[in-house]
Amino acid sequence: MAKTIIISNRLPVQLQINNGSISAIPSVGGLATGMKSVHSGSESLWIGWSGLTDEDTPPELEDDIDKALKENGCAKVKLNAQEVDGFYFGFSNRTIWPLFHYFLKYSEFELDFWNTYKAVNQKFADAIIEQSDEDDTIWVHDYQLMLVPQMVREKRPNTSIGFFLHIPFPSYEIFRTLPWREEILEGLLGSDLIGFHTYDYERHFLSSVRRLLGMEVSFNEIFMDNRVIKVDSFPMGIDYKKFRDAALVQGERKKDNRSDLQQRLDDHKASAPDTKLILSIDRLDYSKGIAKRINAFEYFLNKYPEYKEKVRLIILAVPSRSNVPQYQLLKKEIDELVGRINGELSTVNWTPIWYFYRSLPFENLIDLYTSSDIAWLTPLRDGMNLVAKEYIATRTDKSGVLILSEMAGSAYEMNEALLINPNNFEQQADTLRQAITMPLEEQQSRNTFLQKRLERYNVEVWANEFMSALNQKKTAGHAYISQ
Ligand code: ADQ
């Protein structure tokens, strides 16, 4: 029976070694949840890196690891520490990530990184070929694996291959600075269907294909010798029901059954009922504009000093890629900024910024979403930004204001949010004031539209639409060849 094979850098499970025995804990991340309808039963297999390097894997546990993964519908690609360095921390996160987020000056063009990226992509492709049949459908995810579609196509000319990019695809003027630009495009063109979050990323990609490879592009199709490749946008949604239901449960939780964080947030509300909580949640990443946001907050407090002691900014930053130098510098910059602003502006009763640098359990994330009057998300570039969607989904009484950067893919679908340019401090200060003073009826009317859209176009619909477009393409593609 034909299977669906999903390929991503990381598997949707976390391996844990306890006293010599291994267990695989399913991840709760957006992609893992979204792919549930695609990755189920024996008709699907998820291939990826387990998160353990060869050096960290006790040889006597290899078989147990394979067994634990198999029970979760997964199979691993083995990587050693040097491969993870060059492929993941190197080319993926020091070359492609900054370039595709328009941080040209952070992008390092190292031949060693590129060679390791190619070799590791080949490992993933080999794993797919080994574990799949000709009539299986293959869905490759994200910027770490952009060469895989072509590598699989070479051995499997008739297999149906889809690719989805979770980050922006930059404009041609940015993309063309990459020394290996043609190879990346050719790698992606091994697919039958290439998906992006927004129409703009799709347009940028098509423009690069036309100008760098001189290929014929018509509307959203690329014509190769014997194949037509379709390019389309599929804005990723969230598991809307999961977030809404968790917020409802949180609302019903008895007083003595609250999390510590919730108690602290409730105490804060009780002691200062007029103080507005402004929330920002991101991975600690320069693309998310966290440092600029803190500066903009200081600017706001200087422009509108009447809000001192009346607002509090909660910054939750999840540790990320901490062995890449840019991320270490950013961590230091944020620590210093928060320290300076709190040092200068705090009073006996008020600390302007609460800063948490950690990953939080799902329940605490919900506590923060539901307790915050405003969510303020200011990425300088973001493929989509799911936090914006999650915040709205948890506002079960429809109160709350979302301030969102125009540079996030989600801004295209969230017009009722207050959209800002993260580089414009004047506009952000005014927008913060507008959010703080927005009448409840206006909040509710904006959120009603947002919620309806998020509920309808949830992550399951996203995954199913991609798969059905890929399946349709399969039929159409064969028709084209036989003409
Ligand atoms: P990310 O850059 O990681 O994803 P985002 O889409 O915002 O960004 O997703 C972050 C996820 O992490 C959210 O689901 C959020 O709930 C969770 N999270 C955030 N802070 C947390 C914390 N402290 N503790 C626990 N969980 C936390 C990439 C792209 C995005 C794109 C997604 C999906 O960069 O642009 O939206 O993939 O395609």
Boltz pocket constraint, residues with backbone or C-beta under 6 A from the ligand:
constraints:
  - pocket:
      binder: B
      contacts: [[A, 29], [A, 30], [A, 166], [A, 167], [A, 236], [A, 281], [A, 282], [A, 283], [A, 316], [A, 317], [A, 318], [A, 358], [A, 359], [A, 360], [A, 361], [A, 362], [A, 365], [A, 382], [A, 383], [A, 384], [A, 385], [A, 386], [A, 387], [A, 388], [A, 390]]
      max_distance: 6.0
